[in-house]
Amino acid sequence: MNAYSNARLVQGSQLNDSENVRRKVEQDIAFLTDRIASLEAHHRPNQPVIDTYRSMLESRRSVLNWLNHGRMDGDNHSGPVPRSQAG
C-alpha cells in the first residue's frame, strides 16, 4: 500500500497526514527532475516522453505548493473548494 491508497489520509475533506504526502510528492519531484535530465542527455532524446515528464513535474510542483501554502498557482482561495461550493 502506498501513501495515495491509504484511506486514513483523508477523512471527510481533511488531509490527515499531509507530511507523508508532502514527502512523497517531493520524492516524485526529485525523480522526475533526474529522469528529465537523464533523458535530455541522450544522443537522441525522446521529446514526447520528456514533455510528459515535464507535465507530470509541473503537476507535482503545483500539488507541493498547495500542500505548503494551501493554494494552487493562480487560485484566489486558500484551500480546496468545499463540495457544496464546487462546480
All heavy atoms as an XYZ file, in Angstrom:
693
protein
N       0.863     -1.180      0.000
C       0.000      0.000      0.000
C       0.902      1.233      0.000
O       1.857      1.321      0.737
C      -0.902     -0.010      1.228
C      -1.825      1.189      1.267
S      -2.876      1.312      2.745
C      -3.748     -0.220      2.707
N       0.579      2.209     -0.847
C       1.374      3.424     -0.889
C       0.619      4.572     -0.227
O      -0.507      4.417      0.213
C       1.776      3.785     -2.321
C       0.596      4.107     -3.194
O      -0.391      4.688     -2.759
N       0.696      3.736     -4.462
N       1.265      5.736     -0.169
C       0.678      6.895      0.522
C      -0.645      7.317     -0.087
O      -1.526      7.820      0.595
C       1.658      8.070      0.499
N      -0.798      7.121     -1.398
C      -2.017      7.577     -2.057
C      -3.205      6.638     -1.838
O      -4.336      7.050     -1.965
C      -1.777      7.742     -3.557
C      -0.704      8.749     -3.839
C       0.446      8.383     -4.508
C      -0.828     10.067     -3.422
C       1.432      9.315     -4.768
C       0.166     10.991     -3.670
C       1.290     10.613     -4.343
O       2.262     11.532     -4.597
N      -2.938      5.376     -1.523
C      -4.033      4.429     -1.357
C      -4.450      4.261      0.094
O      -5.355      3.512      0.392
C      -3.642      3.067     -1.940
O      -2.550      2.531     -1.218
N      -3.825      4.968      1.001
C      -4.131      4.860      2.412
C      -5.388      5.689      2.722
O      -5.343      6.906      2.744
C      -2.934      5.354      3.235
C      -3.117      5.136      4.709
O      -4.224      4.905      5.182
N      -2.029      5.218      5.443
N      -6.482      5.001      2.993
C      -7.763      5.680      3.223
C      -7.737      6.578      4.454
O      -8.541      7.487      4.571
C      -8.869      4.640      3.356
N      -6.811      6.345      5.379
C      -6.742      7.168      6.585
C      -6.181      8.561      6.314
O      -6.244      9.430      7.162
C      -5.893      6.477      7.644
C      -6.533      5.191      8.148
C      -5.638      4.533      9.118
N      -4.370      4.258      8.420
C      -3.377      3.563      8.918
N      -3.455      3.075     10.101
N      -2.278      3.355      8.237
N      -5.604      8.786      5.122
C      -5.042     10.092      4.826
C      -6.108     11.166      4.706
O      -5.867     12.323      5.005
C      -4.222     10.050      3.536
C      -2.894      9.320      3.616
C      -2.236      9.282      2.249
C      -1.978      9.977      4.628
N      -7.286     10.777      4.244
C      -8.357     11.748      4.051
C      -9.580     11.302      4.834
O     -10.036     10.180      4.697
C      -8.718     11.891      2.562
C      -9.863     12.872      2.390
C      -7.520     12.326      1.750
N     -10.088     12.174      5.680
C     -11.334     11.945      6.399
C     -12.230     13.114      6.096
O     -11.884     14.256      6.397
C     -11.104     11.840      7.907
C     -10.564     10.523      8.353
C     -10.481     10.451      9.867
O     -10.280     11.451     10.547
N     -10.646      9.264     10.394
N     -13.381     12.827      5.508
C     -14.238     13.910      5.059
C     -13.514     14.661      3.972
O     -13.141     14.097      2.971
N     -13.244     15.923      4.178
C     -12.472     16.688      3.205
C     -11.130     17.122      3.768
O     -10.461     17.973      3.201
C     -13.269     17.923      2.766
O     -13.493     18.760      3.885
N     -10.715     16.528      4.903
C      -9.475     16.931      5.560
C      -8.358     15.932      5.275
O      -8.554     14.725      5.353
C      -9.686     17.019      7.077
C     -10.694     18.063      7.493
C     -10.241     19.458      7.110
O      -9.100     19.829      7.328
N     -11.147     20.222      6.525
N      -7.180     16.446      4.944
C      -5.988     15.640      4.750
C      -5.333     15.453      6.111
O      -4.906     16.424      6.740
C      -5.039     16.348      3.783
C      -3.811     15.598      3.336
C      -4.204     14.314      2.594
C      -2.978     16.486      2.427
N      -5.292     14.210      6.601
C      -4.800     13.937      7.949
C      -3.291     13.903      8.059
O      -2.719     14.429      9.003
C      -5.345     12.600      8.451
C      -6.810     12.667      8.743
O      -7.319     13.705      9.128
N      -7.508     11.562      8.538
N      -2.622     13.252      7.132
C      -1.177     13.048      7.252
C      -0.475     13.724      6.087
O       0.157     13.085      5.270
C      -0.876     11.557      7.307
C       0.523     11.260      7.784
O       1.261     12.216      8.117
O       0.904     10.082      7.807
N      -0.586     15.025      6.020
C      -0.042     15.755      4.879
C       1.481     15.655      4.804
O       2.042     15.774      3.718
C      -0.479     17.217      4.915
O       0.023     17.861      6.061
N       2.148     15.421      5.913
C       3.608     15.331      5.885
C       4.070     14.143      5.045
O       5.025     14.262      4.267
C       4.180     15.245      7.299
C       5.680     15.387      7.349
C       6.184     16.681      6.702
O       5.550     17.735      6.866
O       7.224     16.631      6.021
N       3.410     12.994      5.167
C       3.769     11.841      4.336
C       3.469     12.096      2.870
O       4.233     11.707      1.993
C       3.045     10.575      4.805
C       3.693      9.969      6.024
O       4.880     10.165      6.275
N       2.919      9.223      6.784
N       2.357     12.748      2.587
C       2.015     13.086      1.208
C       3.040     14.074      0.660
O       3.541     13.919     -0.450
C       0.581     13.652      1.102
C       0.293     14.119     -0.316
C      -0.435     12.617      1.546
N       3.381     15.070      1.439
C       4.385     16.064      1.030
C       5.715     15.385      0.709
O       6.357     15.669     -0.307
C       4.566     17.107      2.128
C       5.494     18.239      1.768
C       5.704     19.260      2.890
N       4.794     19.192      4.009
C       3.648     19.874      4.120
N       3.268     20.680      3.169
N       2.897     19.748      5.186
N       6.134     14.474      1.567
C       7.394     13.756      1.368
C       7.361     12.955      0.061
O       8.314     12.972     -0.716
C       7.664     12.848      2.575
C       9.071     12.403      2.709
C       9.387     11.682      4.024
N       8.275     11.297      4.874
C       7.925     11.944      5.991
N       8.560     13.018      6.372
N       6.926     11.522      6.725
N       6.239     12.285     -0.199
C       6.088     11.503     -1.428
C       6.123     12.407     -2.651
O       6.770     12.087     -3.650
C       4.780     10.704     -1.379
C       4.442      9.985     -2.663
C       5.455      8.931     -3.027
C       4.964      8.151     -4.230
N       5.988      7.970     -5.242
N       5.458     13.540     -2.596
C       5.454     14.481     -3.719
C       6.871     15.012     -3.948
O       7.317     15.125     -5.092
C       4.438     15.619     -3.489
C       4.571     16.696     -4.544
C       3.019     15.063     -3.478
N       7.599     15.310     -2.887
C       8.981     15.774     -3.021
C       9.860     14.696     -3.656
O      10.727     14.999     -4.482
C       9.535     16.191     -1.666
C       8.935     17.482     -1.151
C       9.287     17.800      0.291
O       9.772     16.891      1.015
O       9.075     18.960      0.701
N       9.637     13.431     -3.295
C      10.367     12.332     -3.915
C      10.034     12.228     -5.399
O      10.922     12.007     -6.234
C      10.050     11.011     -3.212
C      10.616     10.905     -1.821
C      10.087      9.689     -1.064
O       9.195      8.975     -1.519
N      10.637      9.456      0.115
N       8.767     12.387     -5.738
C       8.350     12.365     -7.150
C       9.037     13.483     -7.925
O       9.499     13.273     -9.054
C       6.835     12.524     -7.276
C       6.054     11.301     -6.851
O       6.666     10.255     -6.541
O       4.808     11.399     -6.811
N       9.096     14.679     -7.337
C       9.732     15.823     -7.996
C      11.212     15.531     -8.244
O      11.727     15.788     -9.340
C       9.533     17.105     -7.164
C       8.061     17.544     -7.242
C      10.472     18.219     -7.634
C       7.693     18.654     -6.284
N      11.893     14.990     -7.258
C      13.312     14.655     -7.415
C      13.497     13.605     -8.509
O      14.388     13.738     -9.363
C      13.885     14.165     -6.089
N      12.665     12.564     -8.503
C      12.754     11.521     -9.519
C      12.533     12.094    -10.914
O      13.309     11.832    -11.840
C      11.732     10.404     -9.253
C      11.606      9.464    -10.418
C      12.538      8.472    -10.627
C      10.551      9.590    -11.312
C      12.431      7.619    -11.725
C      10.426      8.746    -12.399
C      11.374      7.755    -12.601
N      11.461     12.870    -11.070
C      11.135     13.418    -12.387
C      12.220     14.382    -12.871
O      12.578     14.364    -14.059
C       9.768     14.112    -12.356
C       8.579     13.161    -12.205
C       7.316     13.944    -11.848
C       8.375     12.335    -13.466
N      12.746     15.197    -11.992
C      13.822     16.123    -12.357
C      15.038     15.354    -12.851
O      15.610     15.684    -13.904
C      14.182     17.017    -11.154
O      13.009     17.742    -10.751
C      15.287     18.000    -11.505
N      15.436     14.320    -12.115
C      16.580     13.499    -12.517
C      16.308     12.770    -13.831
O      17.178     12.677    -14.693
C      16.932     12.482    -11.431
C      17.556     13.118    -10.206
O      17.983     14.290    -10.277
O      17.605     12.435     -9.161
N      15.109     12.246    -13.966
C      14.746     11.491    -15.171
C      14.760     12.393    -16.410
O      15.269     12.005    -17.456
C      13.369     10.855    -14.985
C      13.010      9.876    -16.050
C      13.884      8.621    -15.924
N      13.530      7.736    -17.004
C      14.407      7.177    -17.831
N      15.694      7.380    -17.659
N      14.017      6.402    -18.802
N      14.228     13.599    -16.276
C      14.234     14.552    -17.397
C      15.670     14.872    -17.793
O      16.019     14.858    -18.978
C      13.447     15.828    -17.035
C      11.947     15.516    -16.945
C      13.707     16.931    -18.068
C      11.117     16.623    -16.305
N      16.510     15.161    -16.818
C      17.922     15.469    -17.103
C      18.600     14.298    -17.805
O      19.359     14.489    -18.764
C      18.655     15.831    -15.815
N      18.320     13.097    -17.349
C      18.908     11.905    -17.957
C      18.440     11.729    -19.404
O      19.244     11.450    -20.297
C      18.533     10.672    -17.129
O      18.985      9.498    -17.746
N      17.152     11.899    -19.634
C      16.619     11.748    -20.984
C      17.151     12.820    -21.928
O      17.420     12.547    -23.106
C      15.091     11.781    -20.953
C      14.410     10.557    -20.358
C      12.925     10.818    -20.156
C      14.619      9.332    -21.246
N      17.299     14.037    -21.412
C      17.808     15.133    -22.241
C      19.285     14.932    -22.600
O      19.751     15.463    -23.604
C      17.612     16.475    -21.535
C      16.169     16.898    -21.484
C      15.933     18.186    -20.726
O      16.739     18.530    -19.846
O      14.923     18.836    -21.029
N      20.007     14.154    -21.795
C      21.424     13.901    -22.047
C      21.648     12.839    -23.120
O      22.770     12.688    -23.605
C      22.116     13.491    -20.749
N      20.611     12.117    -23.498
C      20.752     11.087    -24.525
C      21.110     11.715    -25.861
O      20.760     12.865    -26.150
C      19.445     10.313    -24.678
C      19.236      9.296    -23.606
N      19.042      7.973    -23.866
C      19.199      9.414    -22.263
C      18.882      7.319    -22.737
N      18.973      8.181    -21.737
N      21.773     10.922    -26.694
C      22.141     11.373    -28.033
C      20.904     11.736    -28.857
O      20.907     12.725    -29.581
C      22.953     10.277    -28.742
C      23.301     10.591    -30.155
N      24.141     11.631    -30.488
C      22.912     10.025    -31.318
C      24.257     11.681    -31.803
N      23.524     10.722    -32.334
N      19.850     10.946    -28.721
C      18.579     11.217    -29.413
C      17.459     11.227    -28.381
O      16.769     10.227    -28.180
C      18.313     10.147    -30.474
C      19.309     10.208    -31.622
C      19.110      9.121    -32.636
N      17.731      9.091    -33.100
C      17.189      8.061    -33.730
N      17.911      6.984    -33.958
N      15.953      8.095    -34.130
N      17.246     12.358    -27.703
C      16.223     12.423    -26.643
C      14.820     12.168    -27.201
O      14.495     12.587    -28.305
C      16.329     13.840    -26.104
C      17.400     14.522    -26.847
C      17.919     13.619    -27.910
N      14.026     11.475    -26.426
C      12.637     11.186    -26.795
C      11.765     12.339    -26.292
O      11.336     12.356    -25.140
C      12.221      9.855    -26.167
C      10.844      9.412    -26.606
O      10.002     10.234    -26.967
N      10.617      8.111    -26.558
N      11.516     13.314    -27.163
C      10.841     14.540    -26.756
C       9.428     14.313    -26.212
O       9.046     14.937    -25.231
C      10.828     15.560    -27.892
C      10.524     16.965    -27.408
C      11.527     17.460    -26.374
O      12.740     17.369    -26.564
N      11.033     17.980    -25.267
N       8.615     13.427    -26.817
C       7.274     13.202    -26.235
C       7.328     12.686    -24.790
O       6.522     13.097    -23.949
C       6.635     12.176    -27.165
C       7.325     12.366    -28.469
C       8.754     12.733    -28.111
N       8.285     11.831    -24.491
C       8.422     11.316    -23.126
C       8.899     12.444    -22.202
O       8.377     12.604    -21.088
C       9.387     10.113    -23.074
C       9.681      9.698    -21.641
C       8.809      8.943    -23.855
N       9.854     13.225    -22.655
C      10.342     14.352    -21.852
C       9.201     15.325    -21.571
O       9.033     15.796    -20.440
C      11.515     15.055    -22.564
C      12.734     14.139    -22.590
C      11.852     16.378    -21.866
C      13.871     14.634    -23.469
N       8.397     15.626    -22.591
C       7.263     16.532    -22.405
C       6.256     15.980    -21.401
O       5.712     16.727    -20.581
C       6.575     16.818    -23.739
C       7.427     17.654    -24.674
O       8.411     18.274    -24.225
O       7.104     17.663    -25.885
N       6.028     14.671    -21.446
C       5.120     14.030    -20.492
C       5.664     14.157    -19.077
O       4.929     14.521    -18.145
C       4.908     12.550    -20.850
O       4.311     12.475    -22.153
C       4.019     11.852    -19.831
N       6.960     13.881    -18.905
C       7.575     14.018    -17.585
C       7.528     15.461    -17.096
O       7.312     15.725    -15.922
C       9.012     13.509    -17.584
C       9.143     12.003    -17.507
C      10.207     11.344    -18.112
C       8.227     11.230    -16.819
C      10.352      9.973    -18.035
C       8.352      9.863    -16.744
C       9.415      9.234    -17.348
O       9.548      7.886    -17.268
N       7.740     16.422    -17.997
C       7.668     17.840    -17.604
C       6.265     18.208    -17.132
O       6.096     18.962    -16.172
C       8.084     18.735    -18.765
C       9.567     18.802    -18.946
C       9.941     19.884    -19.931
N      11.388     19.939    -20.061
C      12.026     20.049    -21.212
N      11.347     20.132    -22.338
N      13.333     20.098    -21.231
N       5.264     17.676    -17.818
C       3.879     17.923    -17.413
C       3.613     17.327    -16.028
O       2.978     17.960    -15.176
C       2.928     17.334    -18.452
O       1.608     17.475    -18.051
N       4.100     16.117    -15.816
C       3.948     15.477    -14.510
C       4.677     16.275    -13.433
O       4.156     16.453    -12.327
C       4.483     14.045    -14.566
C       3.669     13.118    -15.458
S       4.499     11.552    -15.809
C       4.561     10.828    -14.178
N       5.872     16.777    -13.760
C       6.657     17.562    -12.815
C       5.932     18.854    -12.447
O       5.854     19.219    -11.272
C       8.029     17.877    -13.412
C       8.983     18.707    -12.579
C       9.278     18.044    -11.233
C      10.278     18.943    -13.358
N       5.371     19.522    -13.433
C       4.610     20.744    -13.164
C       3.430     20.458    -12.241
O       3.147     21.220    -11.312
C       4.124     21.342    -14.479
C       3.370     22.630    -14.322
C       2.908     23.185    -15.665
O       3.602     22.966    -16.668
O       1.850     23.830    -15.680
N       2.764     19.348    -12.478
C       1.631     18.967    -11.638
C       2.077     18.696    -10.201
O       1.440     19.157     -9.246
C       0.966     17.723    -12.228
O      -0.056     17.261    -11.384
N       3.180     17.957    -10.039
C       3.682     17.662     -8.688
C       4.085     18.939     -7.967
O       3.849     19.089     -6.779
C       4.879     16.716     -8.731
C       4.642     15.320     -9.262
C       3.467     14.629     -8.668
N       3.397     13.222     -8.995
C       3.029     12.714    -10.164
N       2.722     13.502    -11.170
N       2.961     11.415    -10.350
N       4.714     19.875     -8.699
C       5.112     21.138     -8.069
C       3.886     21.931     -7.623
O       3.909     22.575     -6.571
C       5.960     21.959     -9.037
C       7.361     21.418     -9.178
C       8.180     22.220    -10.135
N       9.565     21.783    -10.154
C      10.378     21.974    -11.175
N       9.960     22.605    -12.251
N      11.611     21.544    -11.118
N       2.840     21.889     -8.402
C       1.610     22.578     -8.034
C       1.000     21.957     -6.781
O       0.550     22.662     -5.879
C       0.621     22.513     -9.208
O      -0.538     23.208     -8.911
N       1.001     20.635     -6.705
C       0.478     19.946     -5.515
C       1.328     20.301     -4.295
O       0.790     20.591     -3.222
C       0.431     18.413     -5.735
C       0.157     17.675     -4.426
C      -0.616     18.059     -6.781
N       2.644     20.304     -4.467
C       3.520     20.648     -3.347
C       3.269     22.085     -2.889
O       3.222     22.355     -1.684
C       4.989     20.468     -3.734
C       5.995     20.702     -2.616
C       5.774     19.741     -1.446
C       7.416     20.581     -3.154
N       3.077     22.982     -3.824
C       2.758     24.368     -3.474
C       1.469     24.429     -2.654
O       1.386     25.142     -1.656
C       2.644     25.220     -4.738
C       2.453     26.682     -4.419
O       3.199     27.256     -3.643
N       1.436     27.283     -5.005
N       0.472     23.679     -3.073
C      -0.796     23.648     -2.338
C      -0.602     23.069     -0.936
O      -1.122     23.604      0.038
C      -1.835     22.848     -3.110
C      -3.128     22.758     -2.387
C      -4.106     23.698     -2.314
C      -3.588     21.646     -1.604
N      -5.137     23.247     -1.538
C      -4.853     21.990     -1.091
C      -3.048     20.397     -1.293
C      -5.582     21.125     -0.285
C      -3.786     19.541     -0.497
C      -5.037     19.920     -0.001
N       0.175     21.990     -0.840
C       0.424     21.391      0.472
C       1.181     22.351      1.385
O       0.931     22.410      2.591
C       1.218     20.089      0.326
C       0.452     18.902     -0.240
C       1.423     17.784     -0.591
C      -0.615     18.417      0.726
N       2.113     23.100      0.816
C       2.924     24.021      1.615
C       2.213     25.319      1.947
O       2.430     25.892      3.003
C       4.237     24.339      0.895
C       5.200     23.184      0.917
O       5.168     22.353      1.811
N       6.053     23.119     -0.077
N       1.377     25.786      1.039
C       0.798     27.112      1.192
C      -0.719     27.146      1.162
O      -1.296     28.217      1.293
C       1.342     28.045      0.096
C       2.829     28.106      0.084
N       3.569     28.696      1.085
C       3.723     27.614     -0.801
C       4.859     28.558      0.812
N       4.981     27.917     -0.317
N      -1.350     26.019      0.927
C      -2.809     25.969      0.942
C      -3.470     26.542     -0.281
O      -4.647     26.841     -0.253
N      -2.720     26.712     -1.379
C      -3.345     27.228     -2.591
C      -2.591     26.731     -3.823
O      -1.418     26.451     -3.765
C      -3.406     28.742     -2.592
C      -2.075     29.415     -2.399
C      -2.198     30.890     -2.325
N      -2.742     31.375     -3.572
C      -2.982     32.641     -3.840
N      -2.721     33.539     -2.940
N      -3.468     33.014     -4.994
N      -3.324     26.661     -4.921
C      -2.739     26.279     -6.198
C      -2.325     27.557     -6.907
O      -2.857     28.625     -6.648
C      -3.749     25.528     -7.063
C      -4.268     24.249     -6.424
S      -2.999     23.020     -6.184
C      -3.040     22.247     -7.773
N      -1.377     27.471     -7.834
C      -0.978     28.645     -8.608
C      -2.195     29.243     -9.289
O      -2.956     28.555     -9.941
C       0.057     28.271     -9.673
C       1.390     27.893     -9.052
O       1.643     28.319     -7.912
O       2.156     27.175     -9.706
N      -2.400     30.540     -9.101
C      -3.493     31.236     -9.745
C      -4.805     31.197     -8.989
O      -5.748     31.871     -9.370
N      -4.893     30.412     -7.928
C      -6.128     30.366     -7.146
C      -6.231     31.591     -6.255
O      -5.228     32.108     -5.774
C      -6.180     29.124     -6.242
C      -6.559     27.875     -7.001
O      -6.886     27.995     -8.199
O      -6.527     26.795     -6.394
N      -7.456     32.009     -5.979
C      -7.675     33.146     -5.099
C      -8.204     32.721     -3.743
O      -8.580     33.547     -2.944
C      -8.652     34.145     -5.738
C      -8.033     34.800     -6.948
O      -6.846     35.092     -6.954
N      -8.832     35.023     -7.973
N      -8.284     31.433     -3.496
C      -8.753     30.961     -2.196
C      -7.647     30.146     -1.540
O      -6.661     29.820     -2.161
C     -10.050     30.169     -2.344
C      -9.908     28.928     -3.163
N      -9.783     28.951     -4.533
C      -9.868     27.632     -2.807
C      -9.677     27.714     -4.977
N      -9.718     26.906     -3.962
N      -7.825     29.824     -0.274
C      -6.731     29.229      0.479
C      -6.943     27.754      0.776
O      -6.562     27.286      1.817
C      -6.547     29.995      1.787
O      -7.720     29.890      2.556
N      -7.498     27.014     -0.129
C      -7.632     25.587      0.076
C      -8.636     25.008     -0.883
O      -9.129     25.697     -1.772
N      -8.925     23.721     -0.726
C      -9.880     23.104     -1.625
C     -11.265     23.705     -1.464
O     -11.635     24.142     -0.381
C      -9.865     21.627     -1.223
C      -9.156     21.556      0.066
C      -8.375     22.826      0.252
N     -11.988     23.743     -2.555
C     -13.349     24.277     -2.522
C     -14.246     23.213     -1.912
O     -14.223     22.055     -2.317
C     -13.832     24.603     -3.954
C     -15.267     25.058     -3.951
C     -12.930     25.644     -4.580
N     -15.047     23.573     -0.901
C     -15.985     22.595     -0.335
C     -16.921     22.080     -1.429
O     -17.255     22.797     -2.352
C     -16.758     23.402      0.706
C     -15.891     24.569      1.019
C     -15.126     24.856     -0.233
N     -17.312     20.827     -1.322
C     -18.172     20.219     -2.337
C     -19.440     21.029     -2.564
O     -19.946     21.102     -3.660
C     -18.534     18.789     -1.949
C     -17.377     17.867     -2.079
C     -17.776     16.463     -1.795
N     -16.567     15.640     -1.825
C     -16.587     14.364     -1.633
N     -17.707     13.738     -1.395
N     -15.465     13.672     -1.687
N     -19.959     21.643     -1.522
C     -21.191     22.420     -1.663
C     -20.975     23.653     -2.544
O     -21.930     24.174     -3.091
C     -21.714     22.859     -0.289
O     -20.749     23.689      0.351
N     -19.713     24.100     -2.685
C     -19.411     25.271     -3.499
C     -18.780     24.913     -4.834
O     -18.623     25.750     -5.683
C     -18.465     26.204     -2.751
C     -19.054     26.789     -1.509
C     -18.040     27.644     -0.761
O     -16.949     27.924     -1.253
N     -18.387     28.045      0.439
N     -18.378     23.667     -4.986
C     -17.692     23.251     -6.224
C     -18.675     23.154     -7.360
O     -19.828     22.795     -7.184
C     -16.988     21.904     -6.007
N     -18.140     23.458     -8.571
C     -18.782     23.348     -9.857
C     -20.218     23.333     -9.891
O     -21.037     23.321    -10.644
